[in-house]
Amino acid sequence: MEELNNVEIFENVKNRIKEIFNGEGLSENLNSEIERWHNRRQQETDRPGGTIEQRVVFQMELAQIYIAVGKNDSAFDTLEDVWDEANQEGLVDLVEEITNLMNSL
């Protein structure tokens, strides 16, 4: 069920990016680039042999996109989940980065 929620949230972010681009007269190509990036990164982190660190970094990158489009609640929720995972795995540097991002919201 979490996967479905992530897809729904990502669709909302994509739509928000499109609105911003239209409002600012920017190219919508970046929206499709973000979608391709998301799909590629999700495949990379979901495949066998993908590390927890890769998944954590991907979620951090996704949270930064949420922040960029004003979806701070989604960003915080994503960071909160990934903080738990990183902390549990002892990824101290990533925990610190995540904490800094969370504190910036």
DOZA-412374 format. One line per field, with one value per residue: residue in one letter; x negated, y, z negated of N, C-alpha, C in turn. Coordinates in nm, 4 decimals, always signed. Layout:
// residues N
res <- (A / ...) $
nX <- (X / ...) $
nY <- (Y / ...) $
nZ <- (Z / ...) $
caX <- (X / ...) $
caY <- (Y / ...) $
caZ <- (Z / ...) $
cX <- (X / ...) $
cY <- (Y / ...) $
cZ <- (Z / ...) $
This chain:
// residues 105
res <- (M / E / E / L / N / N / V / E / I / F / E / N / V / K / N / R / I / K / E / I / F / N / G / E / G / L / S / E / N / L / N / S / E / I / E / R / W / H / N / R / R / Q / Q / E / T / D / R / P / G / G / T / I / E / Q / R / V / V / F / Q / M / E / L / A / Q / I / Y / I / A / V / G / K / N / D / S / A / F / D / T / L / E / D / V / W / D / E / A / N / Q / E / G / L / V / D / L / V / E / E / I / T / N / L / M / N / S / L) $
nX <- (-0.0814 / -0.2009 / -0.3603 / -0.1686 / -0.0749 / -0.3093 / -0.3289 / -0.0936 / -0.1437 / -0.3697 / -0.2569 / -0.0959 / -0.2965 / -0.4232 / -0.2167 / -0.1997 / -0.4507 / -0.4188 / -0.2187 / -0.3612 / -0.5609 / -0.4053 / -0.2949 / -0.5232 / -0.6227 / -0.8052 / -0.9829 / -0.8079 / -0.9471 / -1.1198 / -0.9542 / -0.8922 / -1.1470 / -1.1951 / -1.0080 / -1.1118 / -1.3574 / -1.2654 / -1.1384 / -1.3587 / -1.5366 / -1.3795 / -1.3591 / -1.6288 / -1.6763 / -1.4964 / -1.5671 / -1.7085 / -1.9920 / -2.0226 / -2.1201 / -2.0459 / -2.1348 / -2.1276 / -1.8498 / -1.7752 / -1.9056 / -1.7739 / -1.5115 / -1.5650 / -1.6368 / -1.3945 / -1.2368 / -1.3548 / -1.2677 / -0.9964 / -1.0094 / -1.0980 / -0.8726 / -0.6934 / -0.5666 / -0.5824 / -0.4781 / -0.4609 / -0.7298 / -0.8378 / -0.7130 / -0.8213 / -1.0942 / -1.0924 / -1.0239 / -1.2428 / -1.4496 / -1.4176 / -1.4764 / -1.7438 / -1.8695 / -1.8262 / -1.9865 / -2.2334 / -2.3466 / -2.5044 / -2.6003 / -2.4080 / -2.1801 / -2.2322 / -2.2274 / -1.9595 / -1.8298 / -1.9078 / -1.7753 / -1.5097 / -1.4946 / -1.5072 / -1.2609) $
nY <- (-0.1188 / +0.1189 / +0.1704 / +0.2427 / +0.4814 / +0.6361 / +0.6556 / +0.7951 / +1.0344 / +1.1184 / +1.1656 / +1.3860 / +1.5712 / +1.5883 / +1.7058 / +1.9502 / +2.0579 / +2.0896 / +2.2878 / +2.5013 / +2.5349 / +2.6083 / +2.8463 / +3.0032 / +3.0080 / +2.8166 / +2.5394 / +2.2373 / +2.0105 / +1.9488 / +1.8418 / +1.5901 / +1.4883 / +1.4696 / +1.2759 / +1.0556 / +1.0322 / +0.9652 / +0.7150 / +0.5651 / +0.5763 / +0.4530 / +0.1946 / +0.1225 / +0.1184 / -0.0689 / -0.3105 / -0.6425 / -0.6650 / -0.3991 / -0.1453 / -0.0539 / +0.1969 / +0.3164 / +0.3245 / +0.4950 / +0.7343 / +0.7860 / +0.8353 / +1.0639 / +1.2405 / +1.2497 / +1.3693 / +1.6217 / +1.7170 / +1.7343 / +1.9399 / +2.1489 / +2.2024 / +2.2902 / +2.0997 / +2.0409 / +1.8848 / +1.6274 / +1.5929 / +1.5960 / +1.3686 / +1.1671 / +1.1989 / +1.1447 / +0.8716 / +0.7632 / +0.8448 / +0.6836 / +0.4340 / +0.4718 / +0.5289 / +0.2917 / +0.1234 / +0.2205 / +0.4286 / +0.6807 / +0.9305 / +0.9818 / +0.9941 / +1.2294 / +1.4145 / +1.3852 / +1.4689 / +1.7381 / +1.8264 / +1.7840 / +1.9631 / +2.1978 / +2.2414) $
nZ <- (+0.0000 / -0.0652 / +0.1570 / +0.3520 / +0.2399 / +0.2584 / +0.5362 / +0.5946 / +0.4539 / +0.5939 / +0.8455 / +0.7836 / +0.7228 / +0.9711 / +1.1195 / +0.9870 / +1.0456 / +1.3195 / +1.3213 / +1.2055 / +1.3994 / +1.6219 / +1.5257 / +1.4967 / +1.7463 / +1.8238 / +1.9738 / +2.0291 / +2.0583 / +1.8545 / +1.6615 / +1.7723 / +1.7701 / +1.4959 / +1.4327 / +1.5770 / +1.4438 / +1.1847 / +1.2335 / +1.3272 / +1.1069 / +0.9131 / +1.0154 / +1.0055 / +0.7287 / +0.6383 / +0.7468 / +0.7160 / +0.5069 / +0.4724 / +0.2474 / -0.0940 / -0.1516 / +0.1050 / +0.1459 / -0.0610 / +0.0121 / +0.2549 / +0.1604 / +0.0123 / +0.2169 / +0.3529 / +0.1553 / +0.1556 / +0.3996 / +0.3426 / +0.1522 / +0.3147 / +0.4676 / +0.2861 / +0.1266 / -0.1573 / -0.3681 / -0.2558 / -0.2018 / -0.4620 / -0.5740 / -0.4105 / -0.4681 / -0.7414 / -0.7495 / -0.6090 / -0.7697 / -0.9952 / -0.8799 / -0.7928 / -1.0368 / -1.1760 / -1.0281 / -1.0829 / -0.9353 / -0.9755 / -0.8672 / -0.6703 / -0.8294 / -0.9658 / -0.7509 / -0.6716 / -0.9033 / -0.9056 / -0.6730 / -0.7536 / -0.9666 / -0.8274 / -0.7292) $
caX <- (+0.0000 / -0.2911 / -0.4016 / -0.0598 / -0.0766 / -0.4231 / -0.2952 / +0.0056 / -0.2114 / -0.4557 / -0.1694 / -0.0600 / -0.4158 / -0.4384 / -0.1153 / -0.2388 / -0.5633 / -0.3617 / -0.1532 / -0.4663 / -0.6251 / -0.3119 / -0.2848 / -0.6490 / -0.6623 / -0.9200 / -0.9628 / -0.7524 / -1.0381 / -1.1776 / -0.8569 / -0.9120 / -1.2794 / -1.1785 / -0.9370 / -1.2084 / -1.4513 / -1.1957 / -1.1222 / -1.4911 / -1.5896 / -1.2995 / -1.4017 / -1.7630 / -1.6746 / -1.4100 / -1.6193 / -1.7904 / -2.1291 / -2.0213 / -2.1522 / -1.9596 / -2.1867 / -2.0732 / -1.7081 / -1.7686 / -1.9452 / -1.6637 / -1.4022 / -1.6090 / -1.6257 / -1.2517 / -1.1923 / -1.4022 / -1.1754 / -0.8750 / -1.0382 / -1.1082 / -0.7395 / -0.6100 / -0.4961 / -0.6628 / -0.4234 / -0.5052 / -0.8743 / -0.8640 / -0.6723 / -0.9215 / -1.2185 / -1.0716 / -1.0336 / -1.3775 / -1.5354 / -1.4079 / -1.5488 / -1.8869 / -1.9136 / -1.8255 / -2.0986 / -2.3582 / -2.4002 / -2.5154 / -2.6113 / -2.2784 / -2.0885 / -2.2614 / -2.1751 / -1.8136 / -1.7925 / -1.9241 / -1.6648 / -1.3867 / -1.5004 / -1.4925 / -1.1194) $
caY <- (+0.0000 / +0.2344 / +0.1952 / +0.3156 / +0.6173 / +0.7063 / +0.6852 / +0.9023 / +1.1569 / +1.1613 / +1.2224 / +1.5200 / +1.6550 / +1.6105 / +1.8034 / +2.0798 / +2.1057 / +2.1350 / +2.4160 / +2.6019 / +2.5601 / +2.6845 / +2.9800 / +3.0759 / +3.0019 / +2.7273 / +2.4204 / +2.1205 / +1.8972 / +1.9143 / +1.7554 / +1.4535 / +1.4465 / +1.4296 / +1.1476 / +0.9523 / +1.0153 / +0.8929 / +0.5753 / +0.5010 / +0.5615 / +0.3545 / +0.0639 / +0.0956 / +0.0891 / -0.1840 / -0.4356 / -0.7222 / -0.6169 / -0.2578 / -0.1305 / +0.0321 / +0.3325 / +0.3671 / +0.3551 / +0.6129 / +0.8504 / +0.8111 / +0.8974 / +1.1997 / +1.3183 / +1.2689 / +1.4687 / +1.7528 / +1.7604 / +1.7771 / +2.0705 / +2.2466 / +2.2375 / +2.3330 / +1.9872 / +2.0174 / +1.7733 / +1.5038 / +1.5843 / +1.5594 / +1.2284 / +1.0844 / +1.2068 / +1.0778 / +0.7271 / +0.7258 / +0.8655 / +0.5603 / +0.3276 / +0.5021 / +0.5161 / +0.1492 / +0.0607 / +0.2806 / +0.5181 / +0.8019 / +1.0503 / +1.0060 / +1.0362 / +1.3712 / +1.4896 / +1.3808 / +1.5552 / +1.8763 / +1.8556 / +1.7923 / +2.0873 / +2.3121 / +2.2564) $
caZ <- (+0.0000 / -0.0684 / +0.2951 / +0.4153 / +0.1866 / +0.3168 / +0.6754 / +0.5911 / +0.4121 / +0.7035 / +0.9485 / +0.7367 / +0.7383 / +1.1148 / +1.1604 / +0.9295 / +1.1265 / +1.4465 / +1.2939 / +1.1855 / +1.5286 / +1.7047 / +1.4682 / +1.5139 / +1.8870 / +1.8385 / +2.0558 / +1.9617 / +2.0761 / +1.7249 / +1.5957 / +1.8223 / +1.7222 / +1.3561 / +1.4336 / +1.6192 / +1.3329 / +1.0780 / +1.2748 / +1.3330 / +0.9704 / +0.8415 / +1.0658 / +0.9525 / +0.5853 / +0.6118 / +0.8033 / +0.6233 / +0.4934 / +0.4358 / +0.1055 / -0.1747 / -0.1338 / +0.2311 / +0.1248 / -0.1478 / +0.0923 / +0.3479 / +0.0860 / -0.0210 / +0.3403 / +0.3761 / +0.0570 / +0.1993 / +0.5047 / +0.2727 / +0.0923 / +0.4229 / +0.5184 / +0.1751 / +0.0631 / -0.2773 / -0.4463 / -0.1903 / -0.2223 / -0.6010 / -0.5912 / -0.3428 / -0.5449 / -0.8698 / -0.7243 / -0.5669 / -0.8862 / -1.0743 / -0.8097 / -0.7967 / -1.1751 / -1.2083 / -0.9578 / -1.1278 / -0.8327 / -1.0570 / -0.7836 / -0.6076 / -0.9361 / -0.9895 / -0.6364 / -0.6783 / -1.0155 / -0.8596 / -0.5816 / -0.8325 / -1.0446 / -0.7369 / -0.6893) $
cX <- (-0.0865 / -0.3352 / -0.2956 / -0.0580 / -0.1914 / -0.3942 / -0.1950 / -0.0580 / -0.2983 / -0.3731 / -0.1276 / -0.1763 / -0.4368 / -0.3400 / -0.1484 / -0.3548 / -0.5111 / -0.2942 / -0.2559 / -0.5299 / -0.5343 / -0.3022 / -0.4075 / -0.6966 / -0.7837 / -0.8832 / -0.9063 / -0.8414 / -1.0987 / -1.0841 / -0.8751 / -1.0486 / -1.2713 / -1.1086 / -1.0307 / -1.3095 / -1.3877 / -1.1833 / -1.2549 / -1.5452 / -1.5105 / -1.3369 / -1.5379 / -1.7582 / -1.5898 / -1.4675 / -1.7006 / -1.9349 / -2.1369 / -2.0443 / -2.0503 / -2.0045 / -2.1335 / -1.9269 / -1.6914 / -1.8009 / -1.8342 / -1.5481 / -1.4380 / -1.5960 / -1.4791 / -1.1954 / -1.2360 / -1.3166 / -1.0455 / -0.8944 / -1.0373 / -0.9723 / -0.6412 / -0.5284 / -0.5717 / -0.6106 / -0.4674 / -0.6545 / -0.9049 / -0.8281 / -0.7747 / -1.0505 / -1.2073 / -1.0860 / -1.1768 / -1.4782 / -1.5361 / -1.4893 / -1.6995 / -1.9430 / -1.9242 / -1.9452 / -2.2338 / -2.4247 / -2.4067 / -2.5202 / -2.4781 / -2.1742 / -2.1075 / -2.2067 / -2.0230 / -1.7639 / -1.8017 / -1.8116 / -1.5338 / -1.3820 / -1.4814 / -1.3472 / -1.0413) $
cY <- (+0.1262 / +0.2718 / +0.2778 / +0.4601 / +0.6981 / +0.7454 / +0.7998 / +1.0352 / +1.2088 / +1.2227 / +1.3642 / +1.6168 / +1.6886 / +1.7164 / +1.9424 / +2.1408 / +2.1614 / +2.2708 / +2.5284 / +2.6377 / +2.6429 / +2.8285 / +3.0659 / +3.0761 / +2.9143 / +2.6057 / +2.3064 / +1.9980 / +1.8539 / +1.8224 / +1.6107 / +1.4002 / +1.3984 / +1.2950 / +1.0336 / +0.9250 / +0.9315 / +0.7452 / +0.5005 / +0.4750 / +0.4577 / +0.2135 / +0.0262 / +0.0525 / -0.0320 / -0.3161 / -0.5119 / -0.6711 / -0.4686 / -0.2446 / -0.0412 / +0.1768 / +0.3943 / +0.4069 / +0.4811 / +0.7392 / +0.8865 / +0.8818 / +1.0404 / +1.2907 / +1.3488 / +1.3741 / +1.6094 / +1.8067 / +1.8084 / +1.9164 / +2.1786 / +2.2905 / +2.2688 / +2.2243 / +1.9471 / +1.9031 / +1.6397 / +1.4833 / +1.5371 / +1.4136 / +1.1338 / +1.0814 / +1.1347 / +0.9258 / +0.6848 / +0.7486 / +0.7397 / +0.4483 / +0.3497 / +0.4847 / +0.3693 / +0.0773 / +0.1205 / +0.3704 / +0.6603 / +0.9290 / +1.0847 / +1.0499 / +1.1854 / +1.4580 / +1.4976 / +1.4734 / +1.7018 / +1.9170 / +1.8733 / +1.9228 / +2.2113 / +2.3364 / +2.3403) $
cZ <- (+0.0000 / +0.0726 / +0.3681 / +0.3680 / +0.2441 / +0.4605 / +0.6806 / +0.5534 / +0.5261 / +0.8156 / +0.9102 / +0.7542 / +0.8851 / +1.1636 / +1.1085 / +1.0081 / +1.2585 / +1.4298 / +1.2800 / +1.3189 / +1.6185 / +1.6559 / +1.4926 / +1.6591 / +1.9107 / +1.9223 / +1.9728 / +1.9800 / +1.9437 / +1.6472 / +1.6419 / +1.7805 / +1.5776 / +1.3486 / +1.4741 / +1.5078 / +1.2228 / +1.1128 / +1.2748 / +1.1929 / +0.8915 / +0.8862 / +1.0096 / +0.8068 / +0.5509 / +0.6609 / +0.6984 / +0.6226 / +0.4626 / +0.2859 / +0.0357 / -0.1587 / -0.0042 / +0.2153 / +0.0405 / -0.0675 / +0.1913 / +0.2772 / +0.0439 / +0.1013 / +0.3716 / +0.2800 / +0.0980 / +0.3136 / +0.4415 / +0.2130 / +0.2001 / +0.4756 / +0.4057 / +0.1087 / -0.0635 / -0.3631 / -0.3886 / -0.2105 / -0.3635 / -0.6261 / -0.5303 / -0.4227 / -0.6788 / -0.8546 / -0.6934 / -0.6801 / -0.9714 / -1.0114 / -0.8176 / -0.9372 / -1.2149 / -1.1456 / -0.9963 / -1.0243 / -0.8894 / -0.9727 / -0.7180 / -0.7102 / -0.9631 / -0.8759 / -0.6400 / -0.7890 / -0.9754 / -0.7647 / -0.6580 / -0.9116 / -0.9576 / -0.6965 / -0.7874) $
